[in-house]
Structures are given as C-alpha cells and as structure tokens.
Amino acid sequence: MLNTKTMVALGLSLILSATSVMPAMAELVYDRTTGTFVEASTIAPRPRAGQSAIKKEIVDYATSQKPGTIVIETGERRLYLVLEDGKALKYGIGVGRDGFTWSGTNRITRKAEWPGWTPPAAMRKRVPDLPAYMEGGPDNPLGARALYIGSTLYRVHGTSEPWSIGQAVSSGCIRLTNDDVADLYERVAVGAKIIVNH
C-alpha cells in the first residue's frame, strides 16, 4: 500500500509530465495592419508617437545615381536618399499592399507642409465614408509633409500611424514617420529624381 506522501509525489509527477508535453497557448492579439489575429510575440513593440521601429541611418550605397536622388526599394521597405561619396541615408517606409504596388522613374514636382488630402474617386468608392477633402493636420493621412511624384496620385508622405512603417499597407503611396518625412523634406529639392523599384 502506498502512503499519502508517495501518492502526492506520484500525482505531482504526472501533472508536471503532462504539462511539459502540452504546447503553451500563445496569446493572440488583433493586428490592424493585416486584419487578422496573430501571436502577440510576433508583433514588434510599438515605438512612441512619431517614431519608427526602423531607424534612419547613413549606409554605404554603390550607385550610378546622382546625390539627391531618391531610390525606393519596396521589397526591402526602405527609401534611400543618395548622398556623396558612395553613401545614402536609409529610411524605413510603408509601401503599397498587394494589388497597389508599382514601379518607375519620375521627378518630385511639388512639396507641401501639412498637406490637405483629396481621396481619389476609386478610394472613396472602396471606402464610402471618406470625406471628399481633409484639411492638413495631425489626423490627416498624409502626415506632416508630402513630396508629390510627377503628375501621378502617388506621394512620399508622413503618417499618423508610425507602426505601419515596414509594412505593405498603403494604396500605393510611400509613407514615412512624420519625423522622417520632415527630415527628408528638408533634404530633397523639387525636380529631384525618384526611382521606385518593385
């Protein structure tokens, strides 16, 4: 006959062995950028307002492009501003989601601080509650600055959603944090070449 102490020890042993083979339940959270539930451990900590988890930095950059040229690598989710001496300033960006990516070469034709926004007709059709026009300001989707690309509807602009940097979430525009787009804005001239690689 087993005594009480032995039975408790056997019971604890069985419980511990059973829990060691059971997979841990992951905490699921809703990811607004993908519209799905994902494991919390896969979500990067959100930076404080205005910051990106992807820090801008000066990097080595071999290119035949002239200083002042913007090169966007959508697959990398990075924007490179070509500098002198084989260097570039690298920024983290948000890019077009599936079905909204594009590539090409153009020029920056206009710059604006706290730009107003007129949602394109196709976007208003997809999202009927969008306003016909939105004044510039902190809640405007274009953020603190915008660089207009040729005669297209695309922009390089800021965002009030810094956690979207590094994601494919836009309708084709290239987004940076408001801090980063303000920095880029001061460095880029109207007429600068912009290359978007897909």
N, CA and C of each residue as an Amber inpcrd file, in Angstrom:
protein
   594
   0.8400000  -1.1690000   0.0000000   0.0000000   0.0000000   0.0000000
   0.8860000   1.2330000   0.0000000   0.4830000   2.2150000  -0.8320000
   1.2490000   3.4530000  -0.9250000   0.7930000   4.4170000   0.1600000
   1.7650000   5.1070000   0.7340000   1.3760000   6.0920000   1.7370000
   0.9860000   7.4130000   1.0570000   0.4170000   8.3080000   1.8070000
  -0.0950000   9.5700000   1.2690000   1.0110000  10.3970000   0.6260000
   2.1760000  10.4330000   1.2260000   3.2940000  11.2090000   0.7140000
   3.7090000  10.6990000  -0.6610000   3.7700000   9.3950000  -0.8380000
   4.1490000   8.7980000  -2.1190000   3.0860000   9.0930000  -3.1730000
   1.8120000   9.0130000  -2.7810000   0.7250000   9.2720000  -3.7330000
   0.7440000  10.7310000  -4.2030000   1.0010000  11.6620000  -3.3030000
   1.0820000  13.0760000  -3.6820000   2.2500000  13.2900000  -4.6340000
   3.3830000  12.6600000  -4.3320000   4.5570000  12.7900000  -5.1930000
   4.2740000  12.2390000  -6.5830000   3.6150000  11.0790000  -6.6750000
   3.2570000  10.4930000  -7.9740000   2.2780000  11.3960000  -8.7310000
   1.3200000  11.9450000  -8.0290000   0.3400000  12.8400000  -8.6550000
   0.9960000  14.0820000  -9.2330000   1.8770000  14.6860000  -8.4470000
   2.5950000  15.8640000  -8.9380000   3.4720000  15.5160000 -10.1220000
   4.0980000  14.3670000 -10.0640000   4.9450000  13.9140000 -11.1590000
   4.1360000  13.7670000 -12.4440000   2.9470000  13.1790000 -12.3400000
   2.0780000  13.0160000 -13.5150000   1.6290000  14.3670000 -14.0680000
   1.2650000  15.2760000 -13.1890000   0.8230000  16.6060000 -13.6280000
   1.9520000  17.3350000 -14.3400000   3.1350000  17.3200000 -13.7540000
   4.2730000  18.0010000 -14.3590000   4.6470000  17.3990000 -15.7030000
   4.6250000  16.0910000 -15.8150000   4.9840000  15.4690000 -17.0920000
   3.9270000  15.7610000 -18.1490000   2.6710000  15.8390000 -17.7660000
   1.6030000  16.1330000 -18.7310000   1.7230000  17.5610000 -19.2430000
   2.0310000  18.5070000 -18.3570000   2.1230000  19.8980000 -18.8000000
   3.3850000  20.1530000 -19.5960000   4.4020000  19.3530000 -19.4240000
   5.6350000  19.5840000 -20.1710000   5.4930000  19.1870000 -21.6340000
   4.5440000  18.3210000 -21.9670000   4.3570000  17.9420000 -23.3680000
   3.2310000  18.7320000 -24.0230000   2.4490000  19.4570000 -23.2480000
   1.3860000  20.2700000 -23.8290000   1.9900000  21.5610000 -24.3620000
   1.6280000  21.9580000 -25.5680000   2.1690000  23.2120000 -26.0840000
   1.5990000  24.3930000 -25.3070000   2.4220000  25.4040000 -25.1540000
   1.9570000  26.6060000 -24.4640000   0.9510000  27.3230000 -25.3540000
  -0.0860000  27.8410000 -24.7460000  -1.0850000  28.5890000 -25.5020000
  -0.5300000  29.9860000 -25.7660000  -0.4560000  30.3610000 -27.0250000
   0.0490000  31.6810000 -27.3850000  -1.0490000  32.7180000 -27.1910000
  -0.6540000  33.8860000 -26.7360000  -1.6130000  34.9750000 -26.6110000
  -1.8480000  35.5500000 -28.0000000  -3.1050000  35.5980000 -28.4090000
  -3.4450000  36.1480000 -29.7130000  -3.9330000  37.5820000 -29.5570000
  -3.4810000  38.4420000 -30.4760000  -3.9170000  39.8360000 -30.4970000
  -4.3330000  40.1890000 -31.9140000  -5.1870000  41.1960000 -32.0450000
  -5.6490000  41.6240000 -33.3610000  -4.6460000  42.6010000 -33.9490000
  -4.1490000  42.3040000 -35.1520000  -3.2020000  43.1570000 -35.8600000
  -3.9830000  43.9880000 -36.8730000  -4.0810000  45.3060000 -36.6150000
  -4.8660000  46.1740000 -37.5030000  -4.2760000  46.2610000 -38.9020000
  -2.9600000  46.1030000 -39.0490000  -2.3570000  46.2320000 -40.3730000
  -2.6940000  45.0600000 -41.2780000  -2.8910000  43.8670000 -40.7120000
  -3.2220000  42.6970000 -41.5360000  -4.6820000  42.3030000 -41.4210000
  -5.3740000  42.8030000 -40.3880000  -6.7770000  42.4570000 -40.1910000
  -6.9860000  41.0330000 -39.7130000  -5.9610000  40.4700000 -39.0470000
  -6.0450000  39.0940000 -38.5600000  -5.5600000  39.0270000 -37.1190000
  -5.8380000  37.8760000 -36.4770000  -5.2890000  37.6240000 -35.1520000
  -3.9390000  36.9430000 -35.3150000  -2.9460000  37.4310000 -34.5800000
  -1.5970000  36.8820000 -34.6450000  -1.0740000  36.6890000 -33.2330000
  -0.0090000  35.8910000 -33.1100000   0.6090000  35.7010000 -31.8000000
   1.2290000  37.0190000 -31.3460000   0.9860000  37.3780000 -30.1140000
   1.4930000  38.6420000 -29.5750000   3.0070000  38.7280000 -29.6970000
   3.6860000  37.6090000 -29.5770000   5.1490000  37.6200000 -29.6350000
   5.6700000  38.0020000 -31.0150000   4.8190000  37.9580000 -32.0570000
   5.2770000  38.3070000 -33.4030000   5.1380000  39.7940000 -33.6960000
   4.4810000  40.5280000 -32.8240000   4.2950000  41.9610000 -33.0240000
   5.4480000  42.6900000 -32.3530000   6.1330000  43.5250000 -33.1320000
   7.2320000  44.3070000 -32.5700000   6.6660000  45.3520000 -31.6170000
   7.4130000  45.6870000 -30.5780000   6.9350000  46.7330000 -29.6800000
   6.6820000  48.0090000 -30.4730000   5.6060000  48.6600000 -30.1780000
   5.2700000  49.8830000 -30.9050000   6.1570000  51.0200000 -30.4190000
   6.7230000  51.7790000 -31.3690000   7.5380000  52.9190000 -30.9730000
   6.6510000  54.0350000 -30.4270000   7.2720000  54.9790000 -29.7500000
   6.4800000  56.1010000 -29.2450000   5.9890000  56.9260000 -30.4270000
   5.0130000  57.7570000 -30.2000000   4.3850000  58.5400000 -31.2700000
   5.4340000  59.2600000 -32.1010000   5.2850000  59.1650000 -33.4170000
   6.1830000  59.8520000 -34.3310000   7.4340000  59.0860000 -34.6810000
   7.7070000  57.9970000 -33.9940000   8.9250000  57.2410000 -34.2580000
   8.6240000  55.9650000 -35.0190000   9.6440000  55.4940000 -35.7240000
   9.5660000  54.2220000 -36.4270000  10.4600000  53.2290000 -35.7020000
  10.0840000  51.9680000 -35.7630000  10.9560000  50.9290000 -35.2140000
  12.1900000  50.7680000 -36.0980000  12.1260000  51.3050000 -37.3270000
  13.2470000  51.2390000 -38.2720000  13.9420000  52.6000000 -38.2500000
  15.1300000  52.6300000 -37.7090000  15.8550000  53.8910000 -37.5540000
  16.5170000  54.3070000 -38.8620000  16.4860000  55.6060000 -39.1560000
  17.2130000  56.0900000 -40.3310000  18.7050000  56.0450000 -40.0090000
  19.4910000  55.7940000 -41.0510000  20.9320000  55.7190000 -40.8480000
  21.6600000  55.9640000 -42.1550000  22.8980000  56.4150000 -42.0630000
  23.7510000  56.5700000 -43.2390000  24.4140000  55.2260000 -43.4950000
  24.3260000  54.7720000 -44.7580000  24.8570000  53.4600000 -45.1330000
  25.7140000  53.5950000 -46.3840000  26.5870000  52.5980000 -46.6080000
  27.3010000  52.5040000 -47.8780000  26.2830000  52.1850000 -48.9560000
  26.4080000  52.8480000 -50.1180000  25.4080000  52.6520000 -51.1680000
  26.0610000  52.8870000 -52.5240000  26.4080000  51.8080000 -53.1980000
  27.0350000  51.8910000 -54.5190000  25.9520000  52.0980000 -55.5730000
  26.0210000  53.2200000 -56.2790000  25.0270000  53.5260000 -57.3090000
  25.6180000  54.4950000 -58.3190000  25.0450000  54.5040000 -59.4970000
  25.4300000  55.4900000 -60.5080000  24.5270000  56.7250000 -60.4360000
  23.5510000  56.7210000 -59.5350000  22.6240000  57.8480000 -59.3990000
  23.3090000  59.0290000 -58.7120000  22.8860000  60.2210000 -59.0880000
  23.4640000  61.4480000 -58.5370000  22.9640000  61.6910000 -57.1110000
  23.7750000  62.3720000 -56.2900000  23.3030000  62.7670000 -54.9670000
  22.0020000  63.5690000 -55.0830000  21.0990000  63.3340000 -54.1450000
  19.7940000  63.9830000 -54.1650000  18.7080000  63.1150000 -54.7780000
  19.1060000  62.0000000 -55.4080000  18.1410000  61.0640000 -55.9890000
  17.5310000  60.2130000 -54.8810000  16.2350000  59.9620000 -54.9910000
  15.5360000  59.0620000 -54.0730000  15.3800000  57.7200000 -54.7680000
  15.8090000  56.6480000 -54.0940000  15.6180000  55.2920000 -54.6130000
  14.7850000  54.5290000 -53.5890000  13.6470000  54.0190000 -54.0360000
  12.7530000  53.2760000 -53.1520000  12.8150000  51.8060000 -53.5150000
  13.1130000  50.9790000 -52.5350000  13.1360000  49.5210000 -52.7010000
  11.9300000  48.9820000 -51.9430000  10.8300000  48.7550000 -52.6720000
   9.5990000  48.3550000 -51.9890000   9.7390000  47.0070000 -51.2970000
  10.4930000  46.0760000 -51.8920000  10.6760000  44.7650000 -51.2760000
  11.4040000  44.8460000 -49.9460000  12.3420000  45.7690000 -49.8420000
  13.0920000  45.9710000 -48.5930000  12.3260000  46.8460000 -47.6090000
  11.3410000  47.5840000 -48.1220000  10.6110000  48.5760000 -47.3270000
  11.5750000  49.6500000 -46.8160000  12.4090000  50.1220000 -47.7760000
  13.4070000  51.1420000 -47.4690000  13.4360000  52.2040000 -48.5630000
  13.7190000  53.4300000 -48.1620000  13.9510000  54.5430000 -49.0700000
  15.3890000  54.9740000 -48.8690000  16.1100000  55.1550000 -49.9740000
  17.4990000  55.6060000 -49.9270000  17.5850000  56.9850000 -50.5690000
  18.1340000  57.9470000 -49.8600000  18.4460000  59.2480000 -50.4280000
  19.9400000  59.2300000 -50.7210000  20.2850000  59.2820000 -52.0070000
  21.6860000  59.1720000 -52.4180000  22.4540000  60.4080000 -51.9440000
  23.5810000  60.1600000 -51.2800000  24.4800000  61.2060000 -50.7930000
  25.7790000  61.1640000 -51.5960000  26.7240000  61.9890000 -51.2400000
  28.0580000  61.9850000 -51.8580000  28.8640000  60.7780000 -51.3820000
  29.9290000  60.4720000 -52.0980000  30.9530000  59.5120000 -51.6710000
  30.4370000  58.1070000 -51.4010000  29.5230000  57.6050000 -52.2370000
  29.0580000  56.2280000 -52.1030000  28.2350000  55.9590000 -50.8570000
  27.5610000  56.9630000 -50.3660000  26.7230000  56.8250000 -49.1640000
  25.2740000  57.1500000 -49.5020000  24.3850000  56.7310000 -48.6310000
  22.9640000  57.0850000 -48.7400000  22.3850000  57.1600000 -47.3420000
  21.3510000  57.9490000 -47.2160000  20.5790000  57.9960000 -45.9810000
  19.4180000  57.0360000 -46.1740000  19.3250000  56.0350000 -45.3040000
  18.3130000  54.9830000 -45.4270000  17.2060000  55.2180000 -44.4090000
  15.9560000  55.1900000 -44.8970000  14.7700000  55.3600000 -44.0540000
  13.8910000  54.1180000 -44.1590000  13.1960000  53.7740000 -43.0960000
  12.1560000  52.7530000 -43.1540000  10.8930000  53.3670000 -43.7400000
  10.1690000  52.5780000 -44.5400000   8.9530000  53.0850000 -45.1860000
   7.8300000  52.0620000 -45.1250000   6.6190000  52.5310000 -45.3180000
   5.4640000  51.6830000 -45.5830000   5.1730000  51.7790000 -47.0720000
   4.7360000  50.6980000 -47.6810000   4.5360000  50.6530000 -49.1350000
   3.1330000  50.1500000 -49.4650000   2.8410000  50.0920000 -50.7560000
   1.5380000  49.6290000 -51.2230000   1.2950000  48.1690000 -50.8910000
   0.0670000  47.8770000 -50.4650000  -0.3050000  46.4870000 -50.1890000
  -0.4830000  45.7520000 -51.5200000  -0.7000000  44.4370000 -51.4530000
  -0.8890000  43.6350000 -52.6630000  -1.9390000  44.2740000 -53.5580000
  -1.6170000  44.3720000 -54.8320000  -2.5220000  44.9780000 -55.7960000
  -2.3420000  46.4800000 -55.9350000  -1.5110000  47.0820000 -55.0690000
  -1.3030000  48.5310000 -55.1090000   0.1800000  48.8930000 -55.2210000
   1.0040000  47.9400000 -55.6250000   2.4270000  48.2290000 -55.7890000
   2.6760000  48.6970000 -57.2160000   3.7400000  49.4180000 -57.4010000
   4.0850000  49.9420000 -58.7210000   5.5790000  50.2170000 -58.7650000
   6.0880000  50.5000000 -59.9510000   7.4980000  50.8570000 -60.0840000
   7.6360000  51.8630000 -61.2200000   8.7520000  52.5610000 -61.2380000
   9.0040000  53.5270000 -62.3000000   9.9560000  54.6110000 -61.8550000
  10.2510000  55.5050000 -62.7920000  11.1400000  56.6370000 -62.5500000
  10.3690000  57.9150000 -62.8390000  10.5350000  58.9130000 -61.9840000
   9.8070000  60.1590000 -62.1400000  10.5970000  61.2670000 -61.4610000
   9.9570000  62.3920000 -61.2180000  10.5540000  63.5420000 -60.5360000
   9.6280000  64.0230000 -59.4260000  10.2070000  64.6230000 -58.4170000
   9.4120000  65.2880000 -57.3840000   8.9680000  66.6250000 -57.9810000
   7.6660000  66.8270000 -58.1040000   7.1460000  68.0240000 -58.7700000
   6.6310000  69.0890000 -57.8050000   6.4320000  68.7070000 -56.5680000
   5.9040000  69.6640000 -55.5910000   6.1790000  69.1420000 -54.1970000
   6.2780000  70.0650000 -53.2470000   6.4330000  69.7190000 -51.8370000
   5.4050000  70.5120000 -51.0420000   4.8740000  69.9100000 -49.9870000
   3.9000000  70.6220000 -49.1580000   4.0680000  70.2420000 -47.6950000
   3.9120000  71.2560000 -46.8230000   3.9030000  71.0400000 -45.3730000
   2.4590000  70.9090000 -44.9150000   2.1770000  69.9260000 -44.0900000
   0.8380000  69.6250000 -43.5850000  -0.1890000  69.7200000 -44.7210000
   0.0000000  68.8740000 -45.7500000  -0.8540000  68.9630000 -46.9410000
  -2.2940000  68.5370000 -46.6740000  -3.2090000  69.1550000 -47.4110000
  -4.5880000  68.6780000 -47.4240000  -4.6480000  67.4190000 -48.2810000
  -5.7340000  66.6890000 -48.1640000  -5.8570000  65.4160000 -48.8860000
  -7.2300000  65.2970000 -49.5200000  -7.2330000  64.9960000 -50.8150000
  -8.4550000  64.6910000 -51.5460000  -8.3940000  63.2170000 -51.9150000
  -9.1340000  62.3540000 -51.2470000  -9.0890000  60.9260000 -51.5850000
  -9.5190000  60.7100000 -53.0410000  -8.7790000  59.8870000 -53.7960000
  -9.1690000  59.6020000 -55.1780000 -10.5500000  58.9360000 -55.2320000
 -11.2220000  59.1020000 -56.3670000 -12.5750000  58.5490000 -56.5390000
 -12.6060000  57.0440000 -56.2910000 -11.5930000  56.3210000 -56.7870000
 -11.5650000  54.8590000 -56.5980000 -11.4800000  54.5010000 -55.1170000
 -10.7440000  55.2810000 -54.3460000 -10.6250000  55.0200000 -52.9120000
 -11.9480000  55.3280000 -52.2070000 -12.6020000  56.4040000 -52.6140000
 -13.8920000  56.7550000 -51.9970000 -14.9560000  55.7200000 -52.3350000
 -14.8000000  55.0820000 -53.4910000 -15.7380000  54.0140000 -53.8530000
 -15.5380000  52.8050000 -52.9350000 -14.2640000  52.4860000 -52.6270000
 -13.9540000  51.3600000 -51.7370000 -14.3240000  51.6670000 -50.2940000
 -14.1420000  52.9260000 -49.8960000 -14.3950000  53.3470000 -48.5110000
 -15.3420000  54.5540000 -48.5520000 -16.6460000  54.3120000 -48.6590000
 -17.6140000  55.3910000 -48.8750000 -17.6650000  56.4680000 -47.7910000
 -17.2350000  56.1590000 -46.5690000 -17.3340000  57.1730000 -45.5160000
 -16.1510000  58.1430000 -45.4930000 -15.2320000  58.0350000 -46.4640000
 -14.1350000  59.0000000 -46.5370000 -14.6850000  60.3730000 -46.9130000
 -14.0870000  61.4340000 -46.3670000 -14.5350000  62.7740000 -46.7580000
 -14.0750000  63.0910000 -48.1850000 -14.7260000  64.0540000 -48.8190000
 -14.3050000  64.4900000 -50.1550000 -12.9650000  65.2170000 -50.0770000
 -12.6980000  65.8640000 -48.9350000 -11.4450000  66.5920000 -48.7310000
 -11.1540000  66.6250000 -47.2390000  -9.8720000  66.5790000 -46.8960000
  -9.4730000  66.6540000 -45.4940000  -8.3560000  67.6870000 -45.3680000
  -8.5560000  68.6650000 -44.5040000  -7.5310000  69.6820000 -44.2450000
  -6.2720000  69.0260000 -43.6850000  -5.1310000  69.6670000 -43.9180000
  -3.8850000  69.1870000 -43.3410000  -3.9280000  69.2650000 -41.8240000
  -3.1360000  68.4340000 -41.1740000  -3.0780000  68.4270000 -39.7170000
  -2.6700000  67.0580000 -39.2150000  -2.5340000  66.9030000 -37.8990000
  -2.0190000  65.6550000 -37.3320000  -2.8780000  64.4270000 -37.6130000
  -4.1710000  64.5960000 -37.8920000  -5.0300000  63.4460000 -38.1740000
  -5.1310000  63.1290000 -39.6620000  -4.5440000  63.9630000 -40.5030000
  -4.5900000  63.7530000 -41.9480000  -3.6840000  62.5840000 -42.3270000
  -4.1340000  61.6690000 -43.1780000  -3.3120000  60.5090000 -43.5490000
  -1.9850000  60.8590000 -44.2270000  -1.8660000  62.0640000 -44.8180000
  -0.6090000  62.4450000 -45.4710000   0.4410000  62.9240000 -44.4810000
   0.0570000  63.1380000 -43.2410000   1.0270000  63.4880000 -42.2120000
   1.6050000  64.8840000 -42.3690000   2.8260000  65.0580000 -41.8700000
   3.4550000  66.3710000 -41.7360000   3.9710000  66.9630000 -43.0420000
   4.3600000  66.1260000 -43.9880000   4.9400000  66.6070000 -45.2420000
   4.5570000  65.6540000 -46.3610000   4.5630000  66.1960000 -47.5930000
   4.3300000  65.3490000 -48.7680000   5.2350000  65.8030000 -49.9020000
   5.7960000  64.8260000 -50.5980000   6.5570000  65.0510000 -51.8240000
   5.7250000  64.4350000 -52.9430000   5.3120000  65.2450000 -53.9040000
   4.4180000  64.8020000 -54.9720000   5.2410000  64.2240000 -56.1180000
   4.8360000  63.0630000 -56.6130000   5.5920000  62.3260000 -57.6250000
   4.9710000  62.5750000 -58.9940000   5.6600000  63.3810000 -59.8200000
   5.1960000  63.6700000 -61.1750000   3.7630000  64.1570000 -61.1720000
   2.9890000  63.6960000 -62.1680000   1.5650000  64.0490000 -62.2470000
   0.6970000  62.8990000 -61.7500000   1.3140000  61.9600000 -61.0260000
   0.5820000  60.8030000 -60.5010000  -0.1980000  61.1950000 -59.2490000
  -0.9890000  60.2820000 -58.7570000  -1.6700000  60.4750000 -57.4720000
  -0.8090000  59.9940000 -56.3030000   0.3940000  59.4800000 -56.6000000
   1.2640000  58.9400000 -55.5560000   2.0910000  60.0360000 -54.8980000
   2.3840000  59.8170000 -53.6380000   3.1750000  60.7480000 -52.8380000
   4.1660000  59.9630000 -51.9770000   5.2220000  60.6540000 -51.5870000
   6.0460000  60.2190000 -50.4600000   5.5730000  61.1280000 -49.3360000
   5.0080000  60.5610000 -48.2830000   4.3860000  61.4100000 -47.2620000
   4.5390000  60.8300000 -45.8680000   4.1590000  61.6240000 -44.8870000
   4.1840000  61.1930000 -43.4950000   2.9750000  60.3330000 -43.1710000
   2.8620000  59.9850000 -41.8990000   1.7160000  59.1920000 -41.4520000
   1.4780000  59.4230000 -39.9700000   0.2350000  59.3000000 -39.5780000
  -0.1020000  59.3520000 -38.1520000  -0.0950000  57.9480000 -37.5500000
   0.3470000  56.9530000 -38.3400000   0.4030000  55.5530000 -37.8900000
   1.8380000  55.0240000 -38.0090000   2.7490000  55.4680000 -37.1240000
   4.1560000  55.0820000 -37.2690000   4.3990000  53.5800000 -37.2140000
   3.4910000  52.8190000 -36.5870000   3.6550000  51.3650000 -36.5310000
   3.4820000  50.7230000 -37.9070000   2.9650000  51.4610000 -38.8970000
   2.7770000  50.8930000 -40.2370000   4.0650000  50.9000000 -41.0560000
   5.1050000  51.5480000 -40.5420000   6.3800000  51.5800000 -41.2550000
   6.9730000  50.1730000 -41.2520000   7.4350000  49.7570000 -42.4330000
   7.9330000  48.3890000 -42.5930000   6.8540000  47.4420000 -43.0820000
   5.6430000  47.9550000 -43.2970000   4.5070000  47.1220000 -43.7070000
   4.0610000  47.4880000 -45.1270000   3.3290000  46.5860000 -45.7560000
   2.6920000  46.8370000 -47.0540000   1.2240000  47.1190000 -46.7720000
   0.8820000  48.3930000 -46.5990000  -0.4610000  48.7490000 -46.1310000
  -1.1270000  49.8770000 -46.9100000  -0.3900000  50.5810000 -47.7580000
  -0.9560000  51.7740000 -48.3860000  -1.6580000  51.4420000 -49.6970000
  -2.2280000  52.4720000 -50.3070000  -2.8580000  52.3290000 -51.6260000
  -1.8760000  52.7010000 -52.7300000  -0.5900000  52.6160000 -52.4400000
   0.4530000  52.8680000 -53.4300000   1.4130000  53.9640000 -53.0460000
   1.0090000  54.8420000 -52.1300000   1.9170000  55.8900000 -51.6690000
   3.0250000  55.2810000 -50.8120000   4.0950000  56.0420000 -50.6810000
   5.2240000  55.6560000 -49.8380000   5.1220000  56.4900000 -48.5690000
   5.0420000  55.8270000 -47.4200000   4.8820000  56.5700000 -46.1660000
   6.0990000  56.4180000 -45.2670000   6.4200000  57.4980000 -44.5780000
   7.4640000  57.5440000 -43.5610000   6.8230000  58.0960000 -42.2940000
   7.5210000  57.9730000 -41.1790000   7.0200000  58.6460000 -39.9810000
   7.0540000  60.1490000 -40.2330000   6.3020000  60.9010000 -39.4640000
   6.3180000  62.3550000 -39.6130000   7.7050000  62.9310000 -39.3570000
   8.4350000  62.3890000 -38.3790000   9.7970000  62.8580000 -38.1170000
  10.6950000  62.6160000 -39.3260000  10.6120000  61.4100000 -39.8950000
  11.4760000  61.0780000 -41.0310000  11.0980000  61.8510000 -42.2870000
   9.8030000  62.0280000 -42.5530000   9.4210000  62.7580000 -43.7690000
   9.7960000  64.2320000 -43.6490000   9.7480000  64.7970000 -42.4430000
  10.1790000  66.1880000 -42.2530000  11.6750000  66.3130000 -42.5240000
  12.4530000  65.3260000 -42.1010000  13.8900000  65.3150000 -42.3660000
  14.1470000  65.1930000 -43.8700000  13.4870000  64.2470000 -44.5270000
  13.6570000  64.0450000 -45.9710000  13.2410000  65.2960000 -46.7410000
  12.1540000  65.9040000 -46.3430000  11.6070000  67.1020000 -46.9900000
  12.6580000  68.2090000 -47.0780000  13.4130000  68.3880000 -46.0060000
  14.4460000  69.4340000 -45.9710000  15.6310000  69.1000000 -46.8660000
  15.8310000  67.8410000 -47.1880000  16.9940000  67.4050000 -47.9550000
  16.7330000  67.2700000 -49.4560000  15.4610000  67.2240000 -49.8590000
  15.1030000  66.9280000 -51.2510000  14.5620000  68.1770000 -51.9340000
  15.0490000  68.4370000 -53.1480000  14.5950000  69.5900000 -53.9260000
  13.4940000  69.1860000 -54.8980000  12.6160000  70.1380000 -55.2150000
  11.6690000  69.9230000 -56.3100000  12.5070000  69.6880000 -57.5640000
  12.1240000  68.6990000 -58.3450000  12.8930000  68.3120000 -59.5280000
  13.7810000  67.1090000 -59.2910000  13.9350000  66.6940000 -58.0300000
  14.7720000  65.5290000 -57.7210000  14.2150000  64.2850000 -58.4070000
  15.1080000  63.4330000 -58.8470000  14.7270000  62.1630000 -59.4740000
  14.2890000  61.1860000 -58.3930000  13.2490000  60.4200000 -58.6960000
  12.7890000  59.3690000 -57.7880000  12.6240000  58.0860000 -58.5870000
  13.1980000  57.0150000 -58.0660000  13.1400000  55.6970000 -58.7040000
  12.4540000  54.7540000 -57.7330000  11.3990000  54.1010000 -58.1890000
  10.6870000  53.1280000 -57.3570000  10.9110000  51.7550000 -57.9640000
  11.5900000  50.8860000 -57.2260000  11.8530000  49.5080000 -57.6630000
  10.9230000  48.5690000 -56.9300000  10.3220000  47.6610000 -57.6910000
   9.3750000  46.6990000 -57.1110000  10.0260000  45.3350000 -57.0330000
